[in-house]
Amino acid sequence: MLHIGCHLSPSDGLLNMAKTASHLGADTFQFFSRNPRGGKAKALNEDDASAMLAYLKDNAFAPVLVHAPYTLNPCAEKPETAQFAELCMGEDLLRCTAMKTPFYNFHPGSHVGQGETVGIGKTAALLNRILDGSTDTTVLIETMAGQGSEIGGTFEAVRAIIDGVERNDRVGVCLDTCHVFAAGYDLVNDLDGVLTRFDKTIGLDRLRFVHLNDSKFGLGQHKDRHAPIGEGFLGLDGVRRIVNHPALKALPFCLETPHEKLEEYAEEIRLVRGLCE
């Protein structure tokens, strides 16, 4: 059975968000931990969080994903920028623990001229500071497109971040299909080869979640531009192979495709479920 959902907003409450996912035909979802631009997080309603957890269990949901604000830069050169990322991520891990959500996903950052090696070291050092034993949430490094000075655009860079973390038993990976395709990994013509390389470099046992996105740009163009499923360079056949691959099909998939209306996600969820063999 395919586990699939989309990105939702908790603005109307955590329980209502889970009910919205059910309405869309989803059995997983992701949501931002706070304002996606990194503002102050709202106080957690523990009763609402408990109600959401009960609903997810009663309706046989797969694990859900909490996503860090995309504007955070854990390896920033400016101390105040890096410190803000650390503050937000540290707070978010405590919230994940309180909500009993198992996964927290983040973008590993941009070195902005410092060099990839420095960026990798800074992001790993931040993870060492926030993974202090106070949480059992697994932090997921998202694979990136290698746009500009982004780190995490190669499997080797992701592995280097993991290797720099002392408690790396608490570190996993979220594979974004648009990002890795944009980074030069040919998911369309060599999916087996890409996953073999992932396994040898990082380990498939660390892969916990998949962001299922088509790509507006071609292979290796390093442009992070998501397209609706079947409308980009991965195409329906490429996505079909991804969701049916033995190494991936049991994982939770989350759509981050560009739509204006929630019902468009319902249609896309039905589309992807229809690709399952």
Secondary structure, DSSP 8 states (H G I E B T S, - for coil): --EEEEE--GGG-HHHHHHHHHHTT-SEEEEESS-TT--------HHHHHHHHHHHHHTT----EEE--TT--TT-SSHHHHHHHHHHHHHHHHHHHHHT--EEEE---B-TTS-HHHHHHHHHHHHHHH-SSS---EEEEE-----TTBS-SSHHHHHHHHHT-TTGGGEEEEEEHHHHHHTT--TTT-HHHHHHHHHHHT-GGGEEEEEE-EESS-TT-----EE-TTSSSSHHHHHHHHHH-TTTTTSEEEE----SSHHHHHHHHHHHHTT--
